[in-house]
Amino acid sequence: MLKLAVVLLLLAIIGSLFSGLFFLYRDQASGQRMAKALTWRIGLSIMLFLLLLAGFRFGLIPGYTQ
């Protein structure tokens, strides 16, 4: 379940990144939509980071042991 959530979030982050690139070329004068797409990317990246931290904290992601 955690793997699926991570993959979906990564796909959403990449989609948002390409959306920002598309709006960069389409809207030459105004970067409003590009800024919104990149803001979504930042929010999704933070959500992914927090999800990975929570997964490690609750034992869903094993730690490194020697």
mmCIF file as Biopython writes it, N, C-alpha, C and O atoms, coordinates in Angstrom:
data_model
#
loop_
_atom_site.group_PDB
_atom_site.id
_atom_site.type_symbol
_atom_site.label_atom_id
_atom_site.label_alt_id
_atom_site.label_comp_id
_atom_site.label_asym_id
_atom_site.label_entity_id
_atom_site.label_seq_id
_atom_site.pdbx_PDB_ins_code
_atom_site.Cartn_x
_atom_site.Cartn_y
_atom_site.Cartn_z
_atom_site.occupancy
_atom_site.B_iso_or_equiv
_atom_site.auth_seq_id
_atom_site.auth_asym_id
_atom_site.pdbx_PDB_model_num
ATOM 1   N N  . MET A ? 1  ? 0.826  -1.201 0.000   1.0 0.0 1  A 1 
ATOM 2   C CA . MET A ? 1  ? 0.000  0.000  0.000   1.0 0.0 1  A 1 
ATOM 3   C C  . MET A ? 1  ? 0.866  1.260  0.000   1.0 0.0 1  A 1 
ATOM 4   O O  . MET A ? 1  ? 0.585  2.225  -0.710  1.0 0.0 1  A 1 
ATOM 5   N N  . LEU A ? 2  ? 1.931  1.227  0.817   1.0 0.0 2  A 1 
ATOM 6   C CA . LEU A ? 2  ? 2.820  2.387  0.876   1.0 0.0 2  A 1 
ATOM 7   C C  . LEU A ? 2  ? 3.562  2.581  -0.449  1.0 0.0 2  A 1 
ATOM 8   O O  . LEU A ? 2  ? 3.776  3.707  -0.898  1.0 0.0 2  A 1 
ATOM 9   N N  . LYS A ? 3  ? 3.948  1.461  -1.063  1.0 0.0 3  A 1 
ATOM 10  C CA . LYS A ? 3  ? 4.649  1.551  -2.350  1.0 0.0 3  A 1 
ATOM 11  C C  . LYS A ? 3  ? 3.768  2.194  -3.410  1.0 0.0 3  A 1 
ATOM 12  O O  . LYS A ? 3  ? 4.235  3.011  -4.203  1.0 0.0 3  A 1 
ATOM 13  N N  . LEU A ? 4  ? 2.499  1.825  -3.421  1.0 0.0 4  A 1 
ATOM 14  C CA . LEU A ? 4  ? 1.560  2.395  -4.378  1.0 0.0 4  A 1 
ATOM 15  C C  . LEU A ? 4  ? 1.396  3.892  -4.147  1.0 0.0 4  A 1 
ATOM 16  O O  . LEU A ? 4  ? 1.363  4.666  -5.103  1.0 0.0 4  A 1 
ATOM 17  N N  . ALA A ? 5  ? 1.293  4.304  -2.893  1.0 0.0 5  A 1 
ATOM 18  C CA . ALA A ? 5  ? 1.147  5.729  -2.578  1.0 0.0 5  A 1 
ATOM 19  C C  . ALA A ? 5  ? 2.387  6.513  -3.010  1.0 0.0 5  A 1 
ATOM 20  O O  . ALA A ? 5  ? 2.275  7.623  -3.531  1.0 0.0 5  A 1 
ATOM 21  N N  . VAL A ? 6  ? 3.568  5.930  -2.793  1.0 0.0 6  A 1 
ATOM 22  C CA . VAL A ? 6  ? 4.805  6.606  -3.180  1.0 0.0 6  A 1 
ATOM 23  C C  . VAL A ? 6  ? 4.880  6.748  -4.698  1.0 0.0 6  A 1 
ATOM 24  O O  . VAL A ? 6  ? 5.235  7.810  -5.208  1.0 0.0 6  A 1 
ATOM 25  N N  . VAL A ? 7  ? 4.549  5.685  -5.415  1.0 0.0 7  A 1 
ATOM 26  C CA . VAL A ? 7  ? 4.588  5.736  -6.881  1.0 0.0 7  A 1 
ATOM 27  C C  . VAL A ? 7  ? 3.580  6.746  -7.413  1.0 0.0 7  A 1 
ATOM 28  O O  . VAL A ? 7  ? 3.894  7.511  -8.325  1.0 0.0 7  A 1 
ATOM 29  N N  . LEU A ? 8  ? 2.381  6.758  -6.858  1.0 0.0 8  A 1 
ATOM 30  C CA . LEU A ? 8  ? 1.363  7.717  -7.307  1.0 0.0 8  A 1 
ATOM 31  C C  . LEU A ? 8  ? 1.784  9.162  -7.031  1.0 0.0 8  A 1 
ATOM 32  O O  . LEU A ? 8  ? 1.579  10.045 -7.864  1.0 0.0 8  A 1 
ATOM 33  N N  . LEU A ? 9  ? 2.369  9.392  -5.867  1.0 0.0 9  A 1 
ATOM 34  C CA . LEU A ? 9  ? 2.842  10.744 -5.557  1.0 0.0 9  A 1 
ATOM 35  C C  . LEU A ? 9  ? 3.987  11.157 -6.486  1.0 0.0 9  A 1 
ATOM 36  O O  . LEU A ? 9  ? 4.039  12.303 -6.931  1.0 0.0 9  A 1 
ATOM 37  N N  . LEU A ? 10 ? 4.897  10.235 -6.777  1.0 0.0 10 A 1 
ATOM 38  C CA . LEU A ? 10 ? 5.983  10.553 -7.710  1.0 0.0 10 A 1 
ATOM 39  C C  . LEU A ? 10 ? 5.449  10.879 -9.099  1.0 0.0 10 A 1 
ATOM 40  O O  . LEU A ? 10 ? 5.929  11.808 -9.749  1.0 0.0 10 A 1 
ATOM 41  N N  . LEU A ? 11 ? 4.460  10.120 -9.555  1.0 0.0 11 A 1 
ATOM 42  C CA . LEU A ? 11 ? 3.850  10.411 -10.857 1.0 0.0 11 A 1 
ATOM 43  C C  . LEU A ? 11 ? 3.147  11.772 -10.857 1.0 0.0 11 A 1 
ATOM 44  O O  . LEU A ? 11 ? 3.217  12.512 -11.839 1.0 0.0 11 A 1 
ATOM 45  N N  . ALA A ? 12 ? 2.476  12.095 -9.759  1.0 0.0 12 A 1 
ATOM 46  C CA . ALA A ? 12 ? 1.814  13.400 -9.660  1.0 0.0 12 A 1 
ATOM 47  C C  . ALA A ? 12 ? 2.838  14.530 -9.642  1.0 0.0 12 A 1 
ATOM 48  O O  . ALA A ? 12 ? 2.603  15.589 -10.224 1.0 0.0 12 A 1 
ATOM 49  N N  . ILE A ? 13 ? 3.975  14.312 -8.979  1.0 0.0 13 A 1 
ATOM 50  C CA . ILE A ? 13 ? 5.029  15.326 -8.940  1.0 0.0 13 A 1 
ATOM 51  C C  . ILE A ? 13 ? 5.601  15.546 -10.334 1.0 0.0 13 A 1 
ATOM 52  O O  . ILE A ? 13 ? 5.800  16.687 -10.751 1.0 0.0 13 A 1 
ATOM 53  N N  . ILE A ? 14 ? 5.865  14.469 -11.051 1.0 0.0 14 A 1 
ATOM 54  C CA . ILE A ? 14 ? 6.403  14.586 -12.413 1.0 0.0 14 A 1 
ATOM 55  C C  . ILE A ? 14 ? 5.375  15.236 -13.331 1.0 0.0 14 A 1 
ATOM 56  O O  . ILE A ? 14 ? 5.730  16.065 -14.169 1.0 0.0 14 A 1 
ATOM 57  N N  . GLY A ? 15 ? 4.103  14.865 -13.179 1.0 0.0 15 A 1 
ATOM 58  C CA . GLY A ? 15 ? 3.044  15.494 -13.976 1.0 0.0 15 A 1 
ATOM 59  C C  . GLY A ? 15 ? 2.942  16.982 -13.717 1.0 0.0 15 A 1 
ATOM 60  O O  . GLY A ? 15 ? 2.755  17.762 -14.651 1.0 0.0 15 A 1 
ATOM 61  N N  . SER A ? 16 ? 3.062  17.385 -12.476 1.0 0.0 16 A 1 
ATOM 62  C CA . SER A ? 16 ? 3.003  18.799 -12.129 1.0 0.0 16 A 1 
ATOM 63  C C  . SER A ? 16 ? 4.217  19.553 -12.692 1.0 0.0 16 A 1 
ATOM 64  O O  . SER A ? 16 ? 4.103  20.701 -13.124 1.0 0.0 16 A 1 
ATOM 65  N N  . LEU A ? 17 ? 5.363  18.895 -12.678 1.0 0.0 17 A 1 
ATOM 66  C CA . LEU A ? 17 ? 6.574  19.510 -13.221 1.0 0.0 17 A 1 
ATOM 67  C C  . LEU A ? 17 ? 6.424  19.748 -14.718 1.0 0.0 17 A 1 
ATOM 68  O O  . LEU A ? 17 ? 6.763  20.827 -15.205 1.0 0.0 17 A 1 
ATOM 69  N N  . PHE A ? 18 ? 5.924  18.761 -15.454 1.0 0.0 18 A 1 
ATOM 70  C CA . PHE A ? 18 ? 5.721  18.936 -16.886 1.0 0.0 18 A 1 
ATOM 71  C C  . PHE A ? 18 ? 4.598  19.917 -17.182 1.0 0.0 18 A 1 
ATOM 72  O O  . PHE A ? 18 ? 4.628  20.605 -18.202 1.0 0.0 18 A 1 
ATOM 73  N N  . SER A ? 19 ? 3.615  19.988 -16.305 1.0 0.0 19 A 1 
ATOM 74  C CA . SER A ? 19 ? 2.556  20.979 -16.460 1.0 0.0 19 A 1 
ATOM 75  C C  . SER A ? 19 ? 3.128  22.395 -16.334 1.0 0.0 19 A 1 
ATOM 76  O O  . SER A ? 19 ? 2.761  23.289 -17.097 1.0 0.0 19 A 1 
ATOM 77  N N  . GLY A ? 20 ? 4.020  22.588 -15.376 1.0 0.0 20 A 1 
ATOM 78  C CA . GLY A ? 20 ? 4.676  23.891 -15.237 1.0 0.0 20 A 1 
ATOM 79  C C  . GLY A ? 20 ? 5.509  24.234 -16.457 1.0 0.0 20 A 1 
ATOM 80  O O  . GLY A ? 20 ? 5.532  25.386 -16.891 1.0 0.0 20 A 1 
ATOM 81  N N  . LEU A ? 21 ? 6.198  23.239 -17.018 1.0 0.0 21 A 1 
ATOM 82  C CA . LEU A ? 21 ? 6.981  23.464 -18.234 1.0 0.0 21 A 1 
ATOM 83  C C  . LEU A ? 21 ? 6.078  23.832 -19.403 1.0 0.0 21 A 1 
ATOM 84  O O  . LEU A ? 21 ? 6.404  24.723 -20.188 1.0 0.0 21 A 1 
ATOM 85  N N  . PHE A ? 22 ? 4.942  23.146 -19.522 1.0 0.0 22 A 1 
ATOM 86  C CA . PHE A ? 22 ? 3.988  23.447 -20.587 1.0 0.0 22 A 1 
ATOM 87  C C  . PHE A ? 22 ? 3.465  24.877 -20.470 1.0 0.0 22 A 1 
ATOM 88  O O  . PHE A ? 22 ? 3.394  25.600 -21.464 1.0 0.0 22 A 1 
ATOM 89  N N  . PHE A ? 23 ? 3.102  25.281 -19.257 1.0 0.0 23 A 1 
ATOM 90  C CA . PHE A ? 23 ? 2.575  26.628 -19.065 1.0 0.0 23 A 1 
ATOM 91  C C  . PHE A ? 23 ? 3.665  27.686 -19.231 1.0 0.0 23 A 1 
ATOM 92  O O  . PHE A ? 23 ? 3.368  28.827 -19.585 1.0 0.0 23 A 1 
ATOM 93  N N  . LEU A ? 24 ? 4.908  27.324 -18.983 1.0 0.0 24 A 1 
ATOM 94  C CA . LEU A ? 24 ? 6.013  28.253 -19.209 1.0 0.0 24 A 1 
ATOM 95  C C  . LEU A ? 24 ? 6.085  28.641 -20.674 1.0 0.0 24 A 1 
ATOM 96  O O  . LEU A ? 24 ? 6.267  29.815 -20.997 1.0 0.0 24 A 1 
ATOM 97  N N  . TYR A ? 25 ? 5.945  27.670 -21.561 1.0 0.0 25 A 1 
ATOM 98  C CA . TYR A ? 25 ? 6.014  27.960 -22.995 1.0 0.0 25 A 1 
ATOM 99  C C  . TYR A ? 25 ? 4.714  28.513 -23.546 1.0 0.0 25 A 1 
ATOM 100 O O  . TYR A ? 25 ? 4.736  29.320 -24.476 1.0 0.0 25 A 1 
ATOM 101 N N  . ARG A ? 26 ? 3.585  28.099 -22.996 1.0 0.0 26 A 1 
ATOM 102 C CA . ARG A ? 26 ? 2.295  28.543 -23.524 1.0 0.0 26 A 1 
ATOM 103 C C  . ARG A ? 26 ? 1.969  29.984 -23.114 1.0 0.0 26 A 1 
ATOM 104 O O  . ARG A ? 26 ? 1.514  30.773 -23.943 1.0 0.0 26 A 1 
ATOM 105 N N  . ASP A ? 27 ? 2.194  30.325 -21.864 1.0 0.0 27 A 1 
ATOM 106 C CA . ASP A ? 27 ? 1.884  31.671 -21.357 1.0 0.0 27 A 1 
ATOM 107 C C  . ASP A ? 27 ? 3.182  32.464 -21.244 1.0 0.0 27 A 1 
ATOM 108 O O  . ASP A ? 27 ? 3.799  32.495 -20.179 1.0 0.0 27 A 1 
ATOM 109 N N  . GLN A ? 28 ? 3.587  33.084 -22.299 1.0 0.0 28 A 1 
ATOM 110 C CA . GLN A ? 28 ? 4.863  33.803 -22.302 1.0 0.0 28 A 1 
ATOM 111 C C  . GLN A ? 28 ? 4.851  35.002 -21.346 1.0 0.0 28 A 1 
ATOM 112 O O  . GLN A ? 28 ? 5.822  35.216 -20.620 1.0 0.0 28 A 1 
ATOM 113 N N  . ALA A ? 29 ? 3.781  35.775 -21.337 1.0 0.0 29 A 1 
ATOM 114 C CA . ALA A ? 29 ? 3.762  37.002 -20.546 1.0 0.0 29 A 1 
ATOM 115 C C  . ALA A ? 29 ? 3.435  36.737 -19.071 1.0 0.0 29 A 1 
ATOM 116 O O  . ALA A ? 29 ? 4.103  37.254 -18.176 1.0 0.0 29 A 1 
ATOM 117 N N  . SER A ? 30 ? 2.420  35.940 -18.838 1.0 0.0 30 A 1 
ATOM 118 C CA . SER A ? 30 ? 1.968  35.713 -17.463 1.0 0.0 30 A 1 
ATOM 119 C C  . SER A ? 30 ? 2.375  34.316 -17.009 1.0 0.0 30 A 1 
ATOM 120 O O  . SER A ? 30 ? 2.131  33.333 -17.708 1.0 0.0 30 A 1 
ATOM 121 N N  . GLY A ? 31 ? 2.990  34.236 -15.847 1.0 0.0 31 A 1 
ATOM 122 C CA . GLY A ? 31 ? 3.417  32.950 -15.323 1.0 0.0 31 A 1 
ATOM 123 C C  . GLY A ? 31 ? 2.539  32.471 -14.191 1.0 0.0 31 A 1 
ATOM 124 O O  . GLY A ? 31 ? 2.991  31.714 -13.333 1.0 0.0 31 A 1 
ATOM 125 N N  . GLN A ? 32 ? 1.279  32.903 -14.177 1.0 0.0 32 A 1 
ATOM 126 C CA . GLN A ? 32 ? 0.371  32.577 -13.074 1.0 0.0 32 A 1 
ATOM 127 C C  . GLN A ? 32 ? 0.102  31.073 -12.997 1.0 0.0 32 A 1 
ATOM 128 O O  . GLN A ? 32 ? 0.195  30.481 -11.922 1.0 0.0 32 A 1 
ATOM 129 N N  . ARG A ? 33 ? -0.229 30.457 -14.134 1.0 0.0 33 A 1 
ATOM 130 C CA . ARG A ? 33 ? -0.525 29.018 -14.122 1.0 0.0 33 A 1 
ATOM 131 C C  . ARG A ? 33 ? 0.729  28.194 -13.873 1.0 0.0 33 A 1 
ATOM 132 O O  . ARG A ? 33 ? 0.668  27.135 -13.247 1.0 0.0 33 A 1 
ATOM 133 N N  . MET A ? 34 ? 1.863  28.678 -14.362 1.0 0.0 34 A 1 
ATOM 134 C CA . MET A ? 34 ? 3.123  27.980 -14.118 1.0 0.0 34 A 1 
ATOM 135 C C  . MET A ? 34 ? 3.445  28.004 -12.623 1.0 0.0 34 A 1 
ATOM 136 O O  . MET A ? 34 ? 3.846  26.986 -12.058 1.0 0.0 34 A 1 
ATOM 137 N N  . ALA A ? 35 ? 3.273  29.139 -11.995 1.0 0.0 35 A 1 
ATOM 138 C CA . ALA A ? 35 ? 3.551  29.249 -10.566 1.0 0.0 35 A 1 
ATOM 139 C C  . ALA A ? 35 ? 2.622  28.349 -9.752  1.0 0.0 35 A 1 
ATOM 140 O O  . ALA A ? 35 ? 3.041  27.754 -8.759  1.0 0.0 35 A 1 
ATOM 141 N N  . LYS A ? 36 ? 1.375  28.255 -10.170 1.0 0.0 36 A 1 
ATOM 142 C CA . LYS A ? 36 ? 0.425  27.387 -9.462  1.0 0.0 36 A 1 
ATOM 143 C C  . LYS A ? 36 ? 0.826  25.916 -9.618  1.0 0.0 36 A 1 
ATOM 144 O O  . LYS A ? 36 ? 0.741  25.149 -8.658  1.0 0.0 36 A 1 
ATOM 145 N N  . ALA A ? 37 ? 1.259  25.518 -10.816 1.0 0.0 37 A 1 
ATOM 146 C CA . ALA A ? 37 ? 1.678  24.127 -11.044 1.0 0.0 37 A 1 
ATOM 147 C C  . ALA A ? 37 ? 2.929  23.792 -10.225 1.0 0.0 37 A 1 
ATOM 148 O O  . ALA A ? 37 ? 3.036  22.696 -9.675  1.0 0.0 37 A 1 
ATOM 149 N N  . LEU A ? 38 ? 3.852  24.716 -10.146 1.0 0.0 38 A 1 
ATOM 150 C CA . LEU A ? 38 ? 5.073  24.462 -9.382  1.0 0.0 38 A 1 
ATOM 151 C C  . LEU A ? 38 ? 4.809  24.497 -7.880  1.0 0.0 38 A 1 
ATOM 152 O O  . LEU A ? 38 ? 5.491  23.817 -7.113  1.0 0.0 38 A 1 
ATOM 153 N N  . THR A ? 39 ? 3.825  25.283 -7.461  1.0 0.0 39 A 1 
ATOM 154 C CA . THR A ? 39 ? 3.419  25.272 -6.052  1.0 0.0 39 A 1 
ATOM 155 C C  . THR A ? 39 ? 2.818  23.917 -5.688  1.0 0.0 39 A 1 
ATOM 156 O O  . THR A ? 39 ? 3.075  23.393 -4.604  1.0 0.0 39 A 1 
ATOM 157 N N  . TRP A ? 40 ? 2.019  23.352 -6.593  1.0 0.0 40 A 1 
ATOM 158 C CA . TRP A ? 40 ? 1.486  22.013 -6.381  1.0 0.0 40 A 1 
ATOM 159 C C  . TRP A ? 40 ? 2.617  21.003 -6.266  1.0 0.0 40 A 1 
ATOM 160 O O  . TRP A ? 40 ? 2.559  20.097 -5.434  1.0 0.0 40 A 1 
ATOM 161 N N  . ARG A ? 41 ? 3.647  21.152 -7.095  1.0 0.0 41 A 1 
ATOM 162 C CA . ARG A ? 41 ? 4.780  20.223 -7.057  1.0 0.0 41 A 1 
ATOM 163 C C  . ARG A ? 41 ? 5.479  20.279 -5.709  1.0 0.0 41 A 1 
ATOM 164 O O  . ARG A ? 41 ? 5.846  19.242 -5.157  1.0 0.0 41 A 1 
ATOM 165 N N  . ILE A ? 42 ? 5.664  21.464 -5.184  1.0 0.0 42 A 1 
ATOM 166 C CA . ILE A ? 42 ? 6.306  21.610 -3.875  1.0 0.0 42 A 1 
ATOM 167 C C  . ILE A ? 42 ? 5.452  20.973 -2.782  1.0 0.0 42 A 1 
ATOM 168 O O  . ILE A ? 42 ? 5.969  20.273 -1.912  1.0 0.0 42 A 1 
ATOM 169 N N  . GLY A ? 43 ? 4.152  21.217 -2.829  1.0 0.0 43 A 1 
ATOM 170 C CA . GLY A ? 43 ? 3.250  20.617 -1.838  1.0 0.0 43 A 1 
ATOM 171 C C  . GLY A ? 43 ? 3.243  19.096 -1.907  1.0 0.0 43 A 1 
ATOM 172 O O  . GLY A ? 43 ? 3.238  18.426 -0.874  1.0 0.0 43 A 1 
ATOM 173 N N  . LEU A ? 44 ? 3.243  18.548 -3.120  1.0 0.0 44 A 1 
ATOM 174 C CA . LEU A ? 44 ? 3.265  17.096 -3.275  1.0 0.0 44 A 1 
ATOM 175 C C  . LEU A ? 44 ? 4.593  16.513 -2.801  1.0 0.0 44 A 1 
ATOM 176 O O  . LEU A ? 44 ? 4.621  15.426 -2.224  1.0 0.0 44 A 1 
ATOM 177 N N  . SER A ? 45 ? 5.682  17.220 -3.037  1.0 0.0 45 A 1 
ATOM 178 C CA . SER A ? 45 ? 6.993  16.746 -2.582  1.0 0.0 45 A 1 
ATOM 179 C C  . SER A ? 45 ? 7.066  16.722 -1.060  1.0 0.0 45 A 1 
ATOM 180 O O  . SER A ? 45 ? 7.612  15.784 -0.478  1.0 0.0 45 A 1 
ATOM 181 N N  . ILE A ? 46 ? 6.522  17.741 -0.419  1.0 0.0 46 A 1 
ATOM 182 C CA . ILE A ? 46 ? 6.491  17.767 1.048   1.0 0.0 46 A 1 
ATOM 183 C C  . ILE A ? 46 ? 5.621  16.636 1.576   1.0 0.0 46 A 1 
ATOM 184 O O  . ILE A ? 46 ? 5.968  15.997 2.569   1.0 0.0 46 A 1 
ATOM 185 N N  . MET A ? 47 ? 4.481  16.380 0.912   1.0 0.0 47 A 1 
ATOM 186 C CA . MET A ? 47 ? 3.604  15.302 1.326   1.0 0.0 47 A 1 
ATOM 187 C C  . MET A ? 47 ? 4.308  13.945 1.186   1.0 0.0 47 A 1 
ATOM 188 O O  . MET A ? 47 ? 4.166  13.083 2.054   1.0 0.0 47 A 1 
ATOM 189 N N  . LEU A ? 48 ? 5.059  13.754 0.110   1.0 0.0 48 A 1 
ATOM 190 C CA . LEU A ? 48 ? 5.802  12.513 -0.074  1.0 0.0 48 A 1 
ATOM 191 C C  . LEU A ? 48 ? 6.854  12.346 1.016   1.0 0.0 48 A 1 
ATOM 192 O O  . LEU A ? 48 ? 7.012  11.254 1.563   1.0 0.0 48 A 1 
ATOM 193 N N  . PHE A ? 49 ? 7.563  13.403 1.330   1.0 0.0 49 A 1 
ATOM 194 C CA . PHE A ? 49 ? 8.576  13.351 2.378   1.0 0.0 49 A 1 
ATOM 195 C C  . PHE A ? 49 ? 7.955  12.982 3.719   1.0 0.0 49 A 1 
ATOM 196 O O  . PHE A ? 49 ? 8.493  12.141 4.439   1.0 0.0 49 A 1 
ATOM 197 N N  . LEU A ? 50 ? 6.834  13.598 4.061   1.0 0.0 50 A 1 
ATOM 198 C CA . LEU A ? 50 ? 6.161  13.291 5.324   1.0 0.0 50 A 1 
ATOM 199 C C  . LEU A ? 50 ? 5.622  11.867 5.336   1.0 0.0 50 A 1 
ATOM 200 O O  . LEU A ? 50 ? 5.632  11.212 6.379   1.0 0.0 50 A 1 
ATOM 201 N N  . LEU A ? 51 ? 5.153  11.380 4.191   1.0 0.0 51 A 1 
ATOM 202 C CA . LEU A ? 51 ? 4.676  10.009 4.108   1.0 0.0 51 A 1 
ATOM 203 C C  . LEU A ? 51 ? 5.812  9.021  4.345   1.0 0.0 51 A 1 
ATOM 204 O O  . LEU A ? 51 ? 5.631  8.021  5.039   1.0 0.0 51 A 1 
ATOM 205 N N  . LEU A ? 52 ? 6.984  9.296  3.770   1.0 0.0 52 A 1 
ATOM 206 C CA . LEU A ? 52 ? 8.134  8.422  3.983   1.0 0.0 52 A 1 
ATOM 207 C C  . LEU A ? 52 ? 8.612  8.465  5.431   1.0 0.0 52 A 1 
ATOM 208 O O  . LEU A ? 52 ? 8.989  7.436  5.991   1.0 0.0 52 A 1 
ATOM 209 N N  . LEU A ? 53 ? 8.597  9.650  6.037   1.0 0.0 53 A 1 
ATOM 210 C CA . LEU A ? 53 ? 8.961  9.742  7.450   1.0 0.0 53 A 1 
ATOM 211 C C  . LEU A ? 53 ? 7.996  8.956  8.336   1.0 0.0 53 A 1 
ATOM 212 O O  . LEU A ? 53 ? 8.419  8.257  9.256   1.0 0.0 53 A 1 
ATOM 213 N N  . ALA A ? 54 ? 6.715  9.072  8.058   1.0 0.0 54 A 1 
ATOM 214 C CA . ALA A ? 54 ? 5.717  8.347  8.842   1.0 0.0 54 A 1 
ATOM 215 C C  . ALA A ? 54 ? 5.853  6.843  8.624   1.0 0.0 54 A 1 
ATOM 216 O O  . ALA A ? 54 ? 5.709  6.069  9.570   1.0 0.0 54 A 1 
ATOM 217 N N  . GLY A ? 55 ? 6.128  6.423  7.400   1.0 0.0 55 A 1 
ATOM 218 C CA . GLY A ? 55 ? 6.325  5.007  7.123   1.0 0.0 55 A 1 
ATOM 219 C C  . GLY A ? 55 ? 7.510  4.437  7.874   1.0 0.0 55 A 1 
ATOM 220 O O  . GLY A ? 55 ? 7.457  3.311  8.367   1.0 0.0 55 A 1 
ATOM 221 N N  . PHE A ? 56 ? 8.576  5.210  7.961   1.0 0.0 56 A 1 
ATOM 222 C CA . PHE A ? 56 ? 9.743  4.767  8.724   1.0 0.0 56 A 1 
ATOM 223 C C  . PHE A ? 56 ? 9.438  4.740  10.216  1.0 0.0 56 A 1 
ATOM 224 O O  . PHE A ? 56 ? 9.842  3.816  10.922  1.0 0.0 56 A 1 
ATOM 225 N N  . ARG A ? 57 ? 8.733  5.742  10.687  1.0 0.0 57 A 1 
ATOM 226 C CA . ARG A ? 57 ? 8.422  5.850  12.127  1.0 0.0 57 A 1 
ATOM 227 C C  . ARG A ? 57 ? 7.550  4.703  12.609  1.0 0.0 57 A 1 
ATOM 228 O O  . ARG A ? 57 ? 7.755  4.180  13.704  1.0 0.0 57 A 1 
ATOM 229 N N  . PHE A ? 58 ? 6.566  4.307  11.782  1.0 0.0 58 A 1 
ATOM 230 C CA . PHE A ? 58 ? 5.630  3.259  12.182  1.0 0.0 58 A 1 
ATOM 231 C C  . PHE A ? 58 ? 6.074  1.868  11.752  1.0 0.0 58 A 1 
ATOM 232 O O  . PHE A ? 58 ? 5.316  0.908  11.894  1.0 0.0 58 A 1 
ATOM 233 N N  . GLY A ? 59 ? 7.284  1.745  11.231  1.0 0.0 59 A 1 
ATOM 234 C CA . GLY A ? 59 ? 7.829  0.436  10.907  1.0 0.0 59 A 1 
ATOM 235 C C  . GLY A ? 59 ? 7.437  -0.129 9.567   1.0 0.0 59 A 1 
ATOM 236 O O  . GLY A ? 59 ? 7.722  -1.295 9.293   1.0 0.0 59 A 1 
ATOM 237 N N  . LEU A ? 60 ? 6.794  0.651  8.720   1.0 0.0 60 A 1 
ATOM 238 C CA . LEU A ? 60 ? 6.437  0.165  7.398   1.0 0.0 60 A 1 
ATOM 239 C C  . LEU A ? 60 ? 7.638  0.129  6.456   1.0 0.0 60 A 1 
ATOM 240 O O  . LEU A ? 60 ? 7.660  -0.629 5.486   1.0 0.0 60 A 1 
ATOM 241 N N  . ILE A ? 61 ? 8.630  0.958  6.756   1.0 0.0 61 A 1 
ATOM 242 C CA . ILE A ? 61 ? 9.883  0.977  6.002   1.0 0.0 61 A 1 
ATOM 243 C C  . ILE A ? 61 ? 10.972 0.542  6.979   1.0 0.0 61 A 1 
ATOM 244 O O  . ILE A ? 61 ? 11.225 1.223  7.973   1.0 0.0 61 A 1 
ATOM 245 N N  . PRO A ? 62 ? 11.619 -0.596 6.695   1.0 0.0 62 A 1 
ATOM 246 C CA . PRO A ? 62 ? 12.647 -1.060 7.644   1.0 0.0 62 A 1 
ATOM 247 C C  . PRO A ? 62 ? 13.879 -0.169 7.609   1.0 0.0 62 A 1 
ATOM 248 O O  . PRO A ? 62 ? 14.233 0.383  6.567   1.0 0.0 62 A 1 
ATOM 249 N N  . GLY A ? 63 ? 14.524 -0.037 8.756   1.0 0.0 63 A 1 
ATOM 250 C CA . GLY A ? 63 ? 15.751 0.728  8.857   1.0 0.0 63 A 1 
ATOM 251 C C  . GLY A ? 63 ? 16.948 -0.096 8.448   1.0 0.0 63 A 1 
ATOM 252 O O  . GLY A ? 63 ? 16.833 -1.305 8.248   1.0 0.0 63 A 1 
ATOM 253 N N  . TYR A ? 64 ? 18.070 0.530  8.324   1.0 0.0 64 A 1 
ATOM 254 C CA . TYR A ? 64 ? 19.311 -0.145 7.938   1.0 0.0 64 A 1 
ATOM 255 C C  . TYR A ? 64 ? 19.944 -0.776 9.178   1.0 0.0 64 A 1 
ATOM 256 O O  . TYR A ? 64 ? 20.184 -0.093 10.174  1.0 0.0 64 A 1 
ATOM 257 N N  . THR A ? 65 ? 20.207 -2.059 9.115   1.0 0.0 65 A 1 
ATOM 258 C CA . THR A ? 65 ? 20.883 -2.748 10.210  1.0 0.0 65 A 1 
ATOM 259 C C  . THR A ? 65 ? 22.060 -3.518 9.652   1.0 0.0 65 A 1 
ATOM 260 O O  . THR A ? 65 ? 22.021 -3.974 8.509   1.0 0.0 65 A 1 
ATOM 261 N N  . GLN A ? 66 ? 23.111 -3.668 10.453  1.0 0.0 66 A 1 
ATOM 262 C CA . GLN A ? 66 ? 24.293 -4.387 9.988   1.0 0.0 66 A 1 
ATOM 263 C C  . GLN A ? 66 ? 24.298 -5.791 10.486  1.0 0.0 66 A 1 
ATOM 264 O O  . GLN A ? 66 ? 25.222 -6.548 10.191  1.0 0.0 66 A 1 
#
